[in-house]
Amino acid sequence: NGGVTDEAGLYYIEGVNYSQAQSFQAKPSKNFYDSYALEFNPAFDSEARLPAFDLPDSLFTLTLVAKPFSQQLRQTLLAHESYELEWYVEGGNYWLTTGGSPVNLGPVDTGYQVLSLLIDRVGQTVSSYIDSNQVGGSQPLQLSQDYSGGHWYIGSRPDGQHTLLGLVDEWAVFDTLLPVADLQLHAAPMGGIDPGDTRLANYFGFDEGSGAEVRDAGELMTGFGRL
């Protein structure tokens, strides 16, 4: 018959009549889509172990939303179990190593940053973007031919070393090189990554809010990781 919201934003329906003979009362609640982030701390050996999957065969984009609390410490953002790929912070910069010389990806800021790597796996090059701004030009990168045989780690290396002191909000693998317009949308205050984007091969939003599992919500749906 009617409903009035209370101070918490919920409402109580005094009565809903199906017929003159039947009625019931309901107290509905709202389910909000909350945006969470994983917090990592070396003191607690924090890490997120994600499912094992390969990266796209030719062109792809890796996007990571992170907030390191320290810009100088050696801290891992993303690593593969084979140690053939590691994305990390050290000496005020982001770095990427794939077994050869580390590639400088640009400076670390004090707040959240949307970090994107546009990788040509065939041409063996990488272009780095921070908050949709390109850092330098395309750089050579020697990538492994196969990452499918091991798990991915967020916030720590597989051996538990170089744990991140900070936050990771999202990790996404797009099966193409994203245009700058999309990178700008991801970095915009009211933008962000659309979980329904059909180009998302793998997507970890880390919005579970509780428990010890994180889910791959991308097109490949590779399963659950563990915290």
Disulfide bonds with the S-S distance in Angstrom:
none
